[in-house]
Amino acid sequence: MKKQRIIKIYHRLTGELIAEGPSGWGITSFEGNYYIRKKYIKTKSFKLSYIPGLCPYKFFYVWLHYDLKDGNIDKMLAWLYFIPNPLLPFIWLRIAVPQRHPSLKTEIVEVKKS
């Protein structure tokens, strides 16, 4: 039996599950960040901020805010490359979050794969 790693990412303050999916093409770890396929995003709390950014080799992205249910906003918690580098397909149109952020809690669970 093979084991598969499942990554779960929670918002620490609210306890809301932000993302859950398999390590690899589902949730990719790269340069201290997680790049998450949209099908593994479990929240609708990310809102487009319209604040752009530029990485010299990953190209153009936009910041995403996390809207809390009490009306507060966790600003610039995530980002999305909307014009990504074609040589990095694992970042294309994926929501990215830092692996270590005070607002996030990450669990990695190993499950048996049949």
N, C-alpha and C positions, 0 to 999 in steps of 0.2 A: 504494500500500500504506500502510495505517495502522500506526502503532506503538503498542504497548501496554506500559505499565509494569508490571512484576512486582516485588513487594516480597517479600524474603526476610528473615526475622528469626531470628537464631541466638542461643543462649545461649553467651556468650563462653567460659566456663570449660569446659563440656562439649563444645561444638561442635555440640550437638543443634539441628536445625532446628525452630524453634518454630512458625513460620507461613510460608506461601508462597501468594501469590495476587495477583490483579490489583488495581492501584490503582483506587479508586472505591468501588463498593458492596461489593467483595470485602474490601478492606482500606482503610478510610477514615482519612485524616489529618485530625485536628481538635484544635485547641488544644495542639499539641505532643505528641499521643498518637496511637497507631494503634488503631482499633476494628476487630476482626477477626471476620468471620463464622465460625461454628463449622466449616464445611466446609473452611476454609483453615488451621485449627489442625492441626499435624502432630505434636503431642506429647500424651502422656497424663500428663505430669509436673506439670500444674497441679492443685493440691488446694485445696478450699474451706477457708478458715481460720475461718469463722464470725465474723470481725471485721467489723462493719458500718461503713459510712461514709455521709455525707450531703453532697451538693453542693446548694447553694441553688437551682440551676436545672436540674440533670440528675437530681436526686432520689437515691434510695437505691441503694447498691451494697454489695458484699461483697468483701473482699480475697481474693486467691488467692496461695498459696505455690507455689514451684517446687521440687519434690523432686528432689534430685540423686541419682544412682545410688549414691553412696558413703554415703548416709544423712544428709547435711547438707541444710539447707533454705535456699533463697534466699527470705527472707520478704518478703511484700507486693510481689512483683514485678509482679503484674497485678491487675485488678479486673473485676467484672462487675456491671452495673446490672441488678438484678432487679426494681426498680420504677422504670422510666425515665420521663423526661418524654415524653409522647406527641407533642410537637412536634419531637422529635429522633429520627426513626426509625433513623438510622444508628448509634445506640448501643444499640438494643434488643437485649438478651440476647447481646451480643457481648463477647468477652474484650478488654480494653484493656490496652495496655502503653505506657510512655513511649517517645517516639521517641529520646530520648537518655538512656540509663541505662548505668552502667558494666558491668552484667552482660549487656547486649545488644549485638549487632552487627547492623547492617542493611545489606543490599545492595539496590540498585534497578537492575533490568536492563530495558533496552528491547528488545522483541522485535517482529518484523514480524507483523502480524495479517492473515490472508488473507480 
